[in-house]
Amino acid sequence: MSYVKTEFAMAKPVWEPGRENERNRSLIVLAVLDGADEAELRLSGSSVYRVFVNRRLVWWGPARSGKGFFRVDEIPLGGFLHEGENTVAVEVTGYCCSSFEWMKHSSFLCAELTRGGAVLAATGAYGWQVFRDGRRLQKTPRFSFQRPFSEAYDHRAGRVEPTGWAVVPGGEWIERDLPEPSLAGEPVRCVVQTGELVWRADAPQCQNAFLVRAGKKFDGFPVEELEVNQVGDALRYSRENLRRSGASLPLTLPGNTFATLKLAGNRTGLLRVCVQCMSDCDLYLCFDELLTDGRVDFLRLDCANVVLYRLRGGERYELLTAEPYTLQYLDLLAVGGAVRVEEAGVVRIDFPPSQILLRPRFSPEDEAIGRIWNAAVETFRQNTLDVLMDCPSRERAGWLCDSFFTGRVEHLLTGRNRVERNFLSNFIMAKDFSPLPDGMIPMCYPADHPDGTYIPNWAMWFILELKEYLDRTGDARLIREAKGTVYGIMEFLRRFENPDGLLERLKGWVFVEWSRSNELVQDINYPTNMLYCLAKSTAAALYGDGRLAREAAQLRETIRRQSRMGLFFCDNALLRDGAPVLSGECTESAQYYAFFSGVATRQEDAELWETLVRDFGPERKQTGLWKEIWPSNAFIGNYLRLELLDRAGEYGRLRENILGYFGYMAQQTGTLWENDTPTASCNHGFASHVLVWLAHLGYGQE
């Protein structure tokens, strides 16, 4: 199997009695350990937890798995223990809601402490004390459609109170077998600006239904039940009388003032703020990856980038969020009372730098390339904690297609593919993807898709990635285990084949890329069929299937015959009286799909190839050439272009395009983006693939 089963010696999955199906409930499980001798903590759970030894953060988890499976963290504690009494605490929040980050499952924690083979504490047995953490408010807005609940804490009225436990459903335990999260602390670099807060009762409110009006339909709390709406409240505080600053911490914030802090670049981690609270204060932490018109727009990404702490005067707090967030800029809003901000920053939750083997140096004349390289490494680290994620901010989801590119980067940087193996095996180990139709796999996983949405194109990318994974690792076992999944995909897609063998009126979210291409996906979409052709030939190669190979060859000729419109390939055909009629619309991305899939070749389509190389790319907006051909976006058209230039050995053009596409991204955020403009995530896993091309240009050498 592509995973290894394990067991607990005594521990059972537990939760607060009768509360395991409540949304967004937090517990603290605590044990006392005597002496500094080596000990081990083994634990797993259905949602997020932090582990502290003597109040020091030593772990964040768990690592995610396919439905019904749970990876077990094994944490050696010897380096954190001292003589005498030691406290081991696990702070866990059970979300029990649908999301793309954590799969919906009744809440549980399973944990045991051992020393020398003896069990010192085991949930469901003995040795642990259990407390309900009432400081974290339960009924809060969703963070986003893709992630569970936003964080809000009340340290004035909230209490930590003893409670009991009950044994609850768990699942199959499997080994983690992944790198450890880095947990490196990174402080803010400077104070950008300060100013005053003015309450505006008539300020426009958030219209994102998933954040504040999610209700039961989307596993959120109805707005009338919210204990706090920090999203709406933060919007009502207008930031005025801005004063530029170059100061550093510590910094005193009088009541109803704010400060904007800046990290060295875009970072992902637990927000950490140490404050001395002079009087009762509501402290808002608002953040984003960049400034919008000089200010932090905490709703820019359609997620609630705001955390609330209600603090008591006269107390010192070391505040640490439960979930990781992505930011470069952090607004601290002191509402009501004054606080002295002693420290602020993040505890990084990302891929450990010790696992990265490739660390080139750049000469001064290659400063811009070096900046892009470093931004790509940052992007990789922040998106490869336990699965190959799309972004560490809005979603933290393991998306197919993105993973095809990031998997290449993992092997380049580390020489291994541990995270990719985990990512792929999650799809293979799962037995149930309902309510998706039989044979189809999720577009991202582990994730919930209660509305039945899927991207059939992404299932094809799964097959392509399997082949490259096999070439990188030689892991034939995983490929054998994936055979049923691959043929299930093929049988599902076969239902939509027309008499010509083309996919026609394909159901689901047919996705080509974020551009005009995605408005041309019916009735027959040729880029999708080009990908289908490549998926068939790839499956044929994986499993020695002559039938699929013949079908792929025939499909290639059919696409070439039907979709060619002069120099270019047309994107789609519409059915008129049952017959396909070309729409007449051509996109840049369709041409790249043609060459990437092998439907077009540089020999057979030399004029089209030379036109694409010469006239297209990042400069086309300035040159105005081929205005009738709709331009590509970053994902996935621009990436296919760069891939094709690399394959063709067009290295001079490749270098120019890399600088044109990524230079300004690296300068602005120190990470690489989802789109070619800052309208979405500015930290997207697939974008780290620029490292592969730079390595081919010779920049991967010391």
C-alpha positions in Angstrom: 0.0 0.0 0.0 1.1 3.6 -0.5 0.6 4.2 3.2 1.6 2.3 6.3 -0.9 1.5 9.0 -0.2 2.0 12.7 -1.9 1.7 16.0 -2.1 3.4 19.4 -1.1 1.3 22.4 -4.1 2.4 24.6 -5.4 5.7 23.4 -9.0 6.0 22.1 -10.5 9.0 20.1 -12.4 11.2 22.5 -14.3 14.4 22.7 -16.5 16.4 25.1 -19.5 14.2 25.8 -22.3 14.9 23.3 -20.5 17.7 21.6 -18.6 15.9 18.9 -20.9 17.1 16.2 -21.0 20.7 17.2 -19.2 23.2 14.9 -16.1 25.1 16.0 -15.6 23.8 19.5 -12.2 24.0 21.3 -10.7 21.8 24.0 -7.4 21.7 25.9 -6.0 18.3 26.9 -3.3 18.5 29.5 -0.9 16.0 31.1 2.0 16.3 33.6 5.3 14.5 32.9 8.1 14.2 35.5 11.8 14.3 34.5 13.8 15.1 31.5 14.2 11.5 30.1 13.1 11.0 26.5 9.4 10.6 26.0 7.1 10.5 23.0 3.7 12.0 22.2 1.7 10.3 19.5 -1.5 11.9 18.4 -4.1 12.4 15.7 -7.3 14.3 15.2 -10.0 15.4 12.8 -9.2 19.1 12.9 -6.4 21.5 13.9 -4.2 21.2 17.0 -1.2 22.8 18.5 1.1 21.0 21.0 2.9 22.9 23.8 5.5 21.6 26.2 6.0 24.0 29.2 4.1 26.6 27.2 6.5 26.3 24.3 5.0 25.5 20.9 6.5 22.2 19.6 4.1 21.0 17.0 1.2 21.9 14.7 -1.0 19.3 13.0 -2.4 17.0 11.9 -1.3 16.0 8.4 -4.3 15.4 6.2 -5.4 12.0 4.7 -8.1 10.5 2.6 -11.6 10.1 4.1 -11.7 7.6 7.0 -7.9 7.7 7.4 -5.9 9.8 10.0 -2.2 10.3 10.0 -0.5 9.9 13.4 2.1 12.5 14.5 5.0 11.1 16.5 6.8 13.8 18.5 10.0 13.1 20.5 9.8 15.4 23.6 13.2 14.9 25.2 14.6 18.1 23.9 11.8 20.1 25.4 11.7 18.5 28.9 13.6 19.5 32.1 14.0 18.0 35.5 11.0 18.1 37.7 7.4 18.7 36.5 6.7 19.3 32.8 3.3 20.2 31.3 2.2 18.8 27.9 -0.8 20.5 26.5 -2.7 19.9 23.3 -5.1 22.7 22.2 -7.5 21.4 19.6 -10.5 22.8 17.7 -13.0 20.5 16.1 -14.7 22.3 13.1 -17.1 19.5 12.1 -18.1 21.4 9.0 -17.6 21.1 5.2 -14.5 22.8 3.8 -11.6 22.4 1.5 -9.0 22.6 4.3 -10.3 20.0 6.8 -12.8 17.2 5.8 -16.0 17.1 7.7 -15.8 14.5 10.5 -17.1 14.4 14.0 -14.5 16.0 16.3 -12.0 13.9 18.1 -8.5 13.8 19.5 -6.5 10.7 20.1 -3.3 11.1 22.1 -0.9 9.1 24.2 2.3 9.8 26.1 4.9 7.0 26.4 8.3 6.6 27.9 10.4 3.5 27.6 7.5 1.6 26.2 5.2 2.5 29.2 2.1 4.5 28.5 2.0 7.5 30.8 -1.2 9.1 29.5 -3.8 7.9 27.0 -7.1 9.6 25.9 -10.0 7.4 26.8 -8.0 5.8 29.6 -6.0 7.9 32.1 -3.4 10.6 32.6 -5.0 13.5 30.7 -7.1 16.3 32.0 -9.7 17.8 29.7 -10.8 21.4 29.6 -13.3 23.3 27.5 -11.6 26.4 26.1 -14.4 29.1 26.4 -11.9 31.8 25.5 -12.2 31.0 21.8 -15.7 32.1 20.7 -17.6 29.3 19.0 -20.2 31.1 16.8 -18.1 33.3 14.5 -18.3 34.0 10.7 -16.8 31.5 8.3 -13.2 32.4 7.3 -14.0 31.7 3.6 -16.0 29.3 1.5 -13.0 27.0 1.4 -11.9 27.2 5.1 -13.8 26.8 8.3 -14.4 29.5 10.9 -12.6 32.8 11.6 -10.9 33.1 15.0 -12.2 35.4 17.8 -11.2 35.2 21.5 -12.6 36.7 24.7 -10.0 36.8 27.4 -12.3 39.0 29.6 -15.4 36.8 29.9 -14.2 33.5 28.4 -13.1 30.7 30.8 -11.1 27.5 30.7 -13.3 25.0 32.5 -12.8 21.3 33.3 -15.0 18.9 31.4 -15.1 15.1 30.7 -14.5 13.0 27.7 -16.4 10.3 25.8 -15.0 7.8 23.3 -16.2 8.8 19.8 -15.7 7.6 16.2 -12.2 7.8 14.8 -10.9 6.0 11.7 -7.9 4.0 10.4 -4.5 5.2 11.8 -1.7 5.5 9.3 1.9 6.8 9.6 2.6 10.5 8.9 5.8 10.0 6.9 6.2 13.7 6.0 8.6 16.4 6.9 8.0 18.3 10.1 6.5 21.8 10.0 9.2 24.4 10.4 7.8 26.4 13.4 10.5 29.1 12.8 9.6 32.5 14.3 9.8 35.5 12.1 9.2 39.0 13.5 7.8 42.0 11.7 10.4 44.1 10.1 9.1 47.6 10.7 6.1 49.8 11.4 4.8 51.2 8.1 2.2 53.7 9.4 0.0 54.6 12.3 -3.3 56.4 12.6 -6.6 56.9 14.3 -9.7 54.8 14.3 -13.1 56.4 13.7 -16.4 54.4 14.0 -18.5 54.7 10.9 -22.0 53.2 11.6 -22.9 53.8 7.9 -19.8 52.1 6.5 -20.5 49.5 3.7 -20.7 46.0 5.0 -19.3 42.7 3.8 -21.5 41.2 1.1 -19.7 37.8 1.0 -22.4 35.4 2.1 -20.0 32.6 3.0 -18.4 34.9 5.6 -21.3 36.4 7.5 -24.5 34.9 6.1 -23.4 31.3 5.5 -26.1 29.6 7.7 -26.7 25.9 7.9 -26.6 25.4 4.1 -22.9 26.0 4.1 -22.2 24.7 7.6 -21.9 28.2 9.1 -23.8 29.9 11.8 -26.8 32.0 10.9 -26.0 35.7 11.3 -28.5 36.1 14.1 -26.7 33.4 16.2 -23.2 34.9 15.9 -21.5 35.7 19.2 -19.4 38.2 17.4 -19.0 39.5 13.8 -15.5 40.9 13.8 -15.6 41.1 10.0 -18.5 43.6 10.0 -17.2 45.5 13.0 -13.7 45.9 11.6 -15.1 47.3 8.4 -16.8 50.1 10.4 -13.5 51.4 11.8 -12.2 54.0 9.4 -8.4 54.4 9.4 -7.7 58.2 9.4 -5.0 60.7 9.9 -2.3 58.3 8.6 1.2 59.0 9.6 4.1 57.3 7.8 6.6 55.6 10.1 9.8 53.7 9.9 9.8 52.7 13.6 10.2 49.3 15.1 8.6 47.5 18.0 7.9 47.9 20.9 5.2 50.4 20.2 2.4 51.9 22.3 -1.1 52.1 20.7 -3.4 54.5 22.6 -7.1 53.6 22.5 -8.8 53.8 19.1 -5.6 53.9 17.1 -3.9 51.5 14.8 -0.5 50.6 13.3 0.4 48.8 10.1 3.3 46.4 10.5 5.4 44.8 7.7 7.1 41.5 7.5 10.1 40.9 5.3 7.8 39.4 2.6 4.8 37.3 2.2 4.8 34.6 4.9 2.5 31.9 6.2 2.2 30.9 9.8 0.4 31.4 13.1 0.0 35.1 14.0 2.0 35.9 17.1 1.5 39.1 19.0 2.8 39.9 22.5 1.1 42.9 24.2 0.8 44.5 27.6 -2.8 45.6 27.9 -3.1 48.8 29.8 -6.9 48.9 29.9 -9.7 46.7 28.6 -9.2 46.6 24.8 -10.5 44.9 21.7 -7.5 44.1 19.6 -8.1 43.4 15.9 -5.5 41.7 13.8 -6.2 42.5 10.1 -3.9 41.4 7.4 -3.2 40.8 3.7 -0.4 40.0 1.3 0.0 43.5 0.0 -1.4 47.0 0.5 -4.3 48.2 -1.6 -4.2 52.0 -2.1 -1.8 52.2 0.8 -4.0 50.2 3.2 -4.7 46.7 4.4 -7.8 45.4 2.7 -8.6 42.3 4.8 -11.4 41.2 2.4 -9.4 41.5 -0.8 -9.1 37.7 -1.2 -12.7 37.0 -0.3 -11.7 35.6 3.0 -12.0 37.1 6.5 -8.4 38.1 7.2 -9.2 39.4 10.7 -8.8 37.9 14.2 -10.3 39.5 17.3 -9.0 39.4 20.9 -11.0 40.9 23.7 -8.3 41.6 26.3 -8.4 42.5 30.0 -6.5 45.6 31.3 -3.4 45.1 33.4 -2.6 41.7 31.8 0.2 40.7 29.5 -0.7 38.3 26.6 1.3 36.2 24.2 -1.4 35.7 21.5 -1.0 32.9 19.0 -3.6 31.9 16.4 -4.7 28.3 16.0 -4.6 28.4 12.2 -1.9 29.6 9.8 -2.6 32.7 7.7 -0.7 34.4 4.8 0.4 38.0 5.1 3.0 40.6 4.5 1.2 43.5 6.2 -0.5 43.4 9.6 -2.9 46.0 11.0 -3.2 46.1 14.8 -6.4 48.0 15.8 -6.6 48.9 19.5 -10.3 49.6 20.1 -11.4 51.1 23.4 -8.2 50.7 25.4 -4.4 51.1 25.0 -1.9 48.4 24.5 1.9 48.2 24.3 2.9 46.0 21.5 6.1 44.3 22.5 6.5 41.7 19.7 4.6 40.7 16.5 5.2 38.3 13.7 4.4 34.8 12.6 5.4 31.3 13.6 6.0 29.7 10.2 3.9 26.7 9.4 5.6 25.5 6.2 8.0 23.1 4.6 11.3 23.0 6.6 14.3 24.7 4.8 16.5 21.9 6.1 14.9 19.6 3.5 15.8 21.8 0.6 19.1 20.7 -0.9 19.3 23.0 -3.9 20.5 26.5 -2.8 22.3 28.4 -5.6 24.0 31.7 -5.4 23.5 34.5 -7.9 25.9 37.0 -9.3 25.0 40.7 -9.1 24.1 40.8 -12.8 21.5 38.1 -12.1 19.9 40.0 -9.2 16.4 39.9 -10.8 16.6 36.2 -11.5 17.8 35.6 -8.0 14.9 37.5 -6.6 12.5 35.3 -8.7 14.3 32.2 -7.5 13.9 33.1 -3.8 10.3 34.1 -4.3 9.6 30.7 -6.0 11.3 28.8 -3.1 9.2 30.8 -0.6 6.1 29.9 -2.6 7.0 26.3 -2.6 7.7 26.1 1.1 4.4 27.8 2.0 2.3 25.5 -0.2 3.8 22.0 0.6 3.2 21.3 4.3 1.4 18.0 4.0 -0.3 18.1 0.6 0.5 20.1 -2.6 -1.7 23.1 -1.9 -3.0 25.8 -4.3 -2.6 28.7 -1.8 -1.8 28.8 1.9 -4.3 31.6 2.5 -7.9 31.5 1.1 -8.1 27.8 0.7 -5.1 25.6 1.9 -6.5 23.0 -0.4 -4.8 20.2 -2.3 -5.7 20.9 -5.9 -5.0 18.7 -8.9 -3.4 20.3 -11.9 -1.6 22.8 -9.5 0.0 19.7 -8.1 1.3 18.5 -11.4 3.7 21.5 -11.5 4.5 21.6 -7.7 5.4 17.9 -7.7 8.2 18.6 -10.2 9.5 21.3 -7.9 9.5 19.1 -4.8 11.8 16.6 -6.6 14.1 19.4 -7.9 14.6 21.0 -4.5 14.6 17.9 -2.3 15.4 14.9 -4.5 12.3 13.2 -3.1 8.5 13.4 -3.5 7.2 12.7 0.0 4.5 15.3 0.0 3.4 14.4 -3.5 3.2 10.7 -2.6 0.9 11.7 0.4 -1.1 13.9 -1.9 -1.7 11.3 -4.6 -2.2 8.4 -2.1 -5.0 10.4 -0.5 -7.0 10.1 -3.7 -6.2 6.4 -4.0 -7.0 5.3 -0.5 -10.4 6.9 -0.4 -13.3 4.6 -1.2 -16.1 7.2 -1.3 -16.2 10.5 -3.1 -20.0 11.0 -2.9 -21.9 13.0 -3.9 -19.6 13.1 -6.9 -20.7 10.7 -9.8 -19.2 7.2 -9.9 -15.7 7.2 -11.3 -15.0 10.9 -10.9 -12.5 12.1 -8.4 -12.5 15.5 -6.5 -10.9 18.5 -8.0 -9.2 19.1 -4.7 -8.7 16.7 -1.8 -8.9 16.0 1.1 -11.9 18.3 0.9 -15.7 18.3 1.0 -17.8 18.9 -2.1 -21.4 18.7 -0.8 -22.7 20.5 -3.8 -21.3 17.8 -6.1 -19.0 20.2 -8.0 -16.0 18.6 -9.8 -13.6 19.5 -12.6 -13.3 16.7 -15.1 -10.2 18.3 -16.6 -8.4 18.0 -13.2 -9.1 14.3 -13.1 -7.1 14.1 -16.4 -4.3 16.0 -14.9 -4.2 13.4 -12.1 -3.4 10.8 -14.7 -0.6 13.0 -16.2 0.9 13.5 -12.8 0.9 9.8 -12.0 3.1 9.2 -15.0 5.6 11.9 -14.1 5.6 10.8 -10.5 6.5 7.3 -11.7 9.3 8.7 -13.8 10.6 10.7 -10.9 10.4 8.0 -8.2 10.1 4.6 -9.7 7.2 3.9 -7.3 5.4 1.3 -9.3 3.4 0.2 -6.3 1.4 3.5 -6.1 0.8 3.3 -9.8 -0.7 -0.2 -9.5 -2.9 0.9 -6.6 -4.1 3.9 -8.7 -5.3 1.6 -11.6 -8.8 1.4 -10.4 -9.0 5.1 -9.9 -7.6 5.8 -13.4 -9.9 3.5 -15.2 -12.9 4.8 -13.2 -12.1 8.3 -14.6 -11.8 6.9 -18.1 -15.1 5.1 -17.9 -16.8 8.2 -16.5 -15.5 10.4 -19.4 -16.4 7.8 -22.0 -20.1 8.5 -21.3 -19.7 11.9 -22.9 -17.9 10.7 -26.1 -19.8 11.4 -29.3 -19.5 9.2 -32.4 -16.2 11.0 -33.3 -14.8 10.1 -29.9 -14.8 13.7 -28.8 -16.1 14.7 -25.4 -19.3 16.5 -26.0 -21.4 18.5 -23.5 -19.2 17.4 -20.7 -20.7 17.9 -17.3 -19.2 19.5 -14.2 -17.0 22.6 -14.0 -15.2 22.3 -17.3 -12.1 24.3 -16.7 -9.4 25.4 -19.2 -7.9 28.4 -17.5 -8.7 31.8 -15.9 -9.4 33.8 -19.1 -11.8 34.0 -22.0 -11.0 30.3 -22.6 -13.3 29.4 -19.7 -16.3 31.0 -21.5 -15.9 28.7 -24.5 -16.1 25.3 -22.9 -19.3 24.0 -24.7 -20.6 22.2 -26.6 -17.3 20.6 -27.8 -14.2 22.2 -26.2 -11.1 21.4 -28.1 -8.5 22.2 -25.4 -10.4 19.8 -23.1 -10.3 17.2 -25.8 -6.6 17.8 -26.4 -6.1 17.1 -22.7 -8.3 14.0 -23.0 -6.2 12.8 -25.8 -3.0 13.2 -23.7 -4.6 11.5 -20.7 -5.6 8.5 -22.8 -2.1 8.0 -24.2 -0.6 8.5 -20.7 -3.0 5.9 -19.2 -2.1 3.6 -22.1 1.6 4.0 -21.3 1.1 3.4 -17.5 -0.9 0.2 -17.9 0.2 -1.1 -21.4 -3.3 -0.6 -22.8 -3.3 -0.8 -26.6 -6.9 0.1 -26.9 -6.4 3.4 -25.2 -3.3 4.1 -27.3 -5.3 3.6 -30.5 -8.1 5.7 -29.3 -5.7 8.5 -28.4 -4.1 8.4 -31.9 -7.5 8.6 -33.5 -8.7 11.4 -31.2 -5.6 13.5 -32.2 -6.4 13.3 -35.9 -10.1 14.1 -35.2 -9.2 17.2 -33.2 -6.7 18.4 -35.9 -9.3 17.9 -38.6 -12.2 19.6 -36.8 -10.7 22.4 -34.8 -8.3 24.0 -37.2 -9.4 27.5 -38.4 -6.7 28.9 -40.7 -3.5 29.4 -38.7 -5.0 28.8 -35.3 -6.9 26.1 -33.5 -10.5 27.2 -32.6 -11.5 26.7 -29.0 -15.0 25.2 -29.4 -17.8 24.0 -31.6 -21.5 24.5 -31.0 -24.1 21.9 -32.0 -26.4 23.1 -34.7 -29.1 20.6 -35.7 -26.8 17.9 -34.1 -23.7 18.9 -36.1 -20.7 20.7 -34.7 -20.1 24.3 -36.0 -16.9 26.1 -35.0 -17.6 29.2 -32.8 -14.9 31.1 -34.6 -13.2 32.1 -31.4 -9.6 31.4 -30.8 -7.6 31.8 -27.6 -3.9 31.9 -27.0 -4.2 29.1 -24.4 -5.9 26.8 -26.9 -2.8 26.9 -29.0 -0.6 26.0 -26.0 -2.8 23.1 -25.2 -2.4 21.9 -28.7 1.4 21.8 -28.5 1.5 20.6 -24.9 -0.8 17.6 -25.7 1.0 16.6 -28.9 -2.0 17.4 -31.0 0.2 20.0 -32.7 4.0 19.7 -33.2 6.7 22.1 -34.2 7.2 20.1 -37.4 3.6 19.8 -38.6 2.6 23.3 -37.4 5.8 25.3 -37.9 4.1 28.6 -38.9 1.8 28.6 -35.8 4.8 27.7 -33.6 6.9 30.5 -34.9 4.1 32.9 -34.5 3.5 32.0 -30.9 7.2 32.2 -30.0 7.7 35.5 -31.8 4.5 37.5 -31.3 3.0 36.2 -28.0 4.1 36.4 -24.4 4.2 39.1 -21.8 5.0 41.9 -24.3 1.8 41.4 -26.4 -0.2 43.8 -24.3 2.3 46.5 -25.4 2.7 45.4 -29.0 -1.0 44.9 -29.7 -0.4 42.0 -32.1 -3.1 39.5 -32.8 -5.9 41.3 -31.0 -8.4 38.8 -32.3 -6.7 36.0 -30.3 -7.8 36.2 -26.6 -4.8 36.4 -24.3 -3.8 33.8 -21.7 -3.7 34.3 -17.9 -1.0 33.0 -15.6 -2.8 29.7 -14.9 -2.5 27.8 -17.0 -1.9 29.4 -20.3 1.3 31.3 -19.5 2.7 28.2 -17.8 2.1 26.0 -20.8 3.8 28.7 -22.9 6.9 28.6 -20.7 6.9 24.8 -20.6 6.8 24.7 -24.4 9.6 27.2 -24.7 11.7 25.1 -22.3 11.0 21.9 -24.3 12.0 23.5 -27.5 15.2 24.9 -26.1 14.2 28.5 -26.6 16.2 29.5 -23.6 16.8 33.1 -24.5 13.0 33.7 -25.0 12.3 31.6 -21.8 14.5 33.8 -19.7 12.9 37.0 -21.1 9.4 35.7 -20.5 10.3 34.6 -16.9 11.5 38.1 -16.1 8.4 39.6 -17.8 5.9 37.4 -16.0 7.5 37.1 -12.5 9.9 40.0 -11.9 7.3 42.4 -10.5 5.6 39.7 -8.4 8.9 38.9 -6.7 9.5 42.5 -6.0 6.0 43.2 -4.5 5.4 40.2 -2.3 8.5 37.9 -2.4 6.1 35.1 -3.6 4.5 34.2 -7.0 0.9 34.7 -7.8 -2.3 32.9 -9.0 -3.0 35.5 -11.7 -0.9 37.9 -13.6 -2.4 40.7 -11.5 -2.8 41.0 -7.7 -6.6 40.2 -7.9 -6.4 36.8 -6.1 -3.8 34.8 -4.2 -0.3 36.3 -4.3 1.2 33.0 -3.2 0.2 30.0 -5.3 1.9 26.6 -5.2 2.1 25.9 -9.0 3.9 29.2 -9.5 7.0 27.8 -7.8 7.5 25.7 -11.0 9.5 28.6 -12.4 12.4 27.0 -10.5 12.3 24.0 -12.9 12.8 26.3 -15.9 15.5 28.3 -14.1 17.3 25.1 -13.3 17.2 24.2 -17.0 18.7 27.6 -17.7 21.6 26.7 -15.5 20.7 28.6 -12.4 20.3 25.5 -10.2 24.0 25.1 -9.8 26.0 26.3 -6.8 
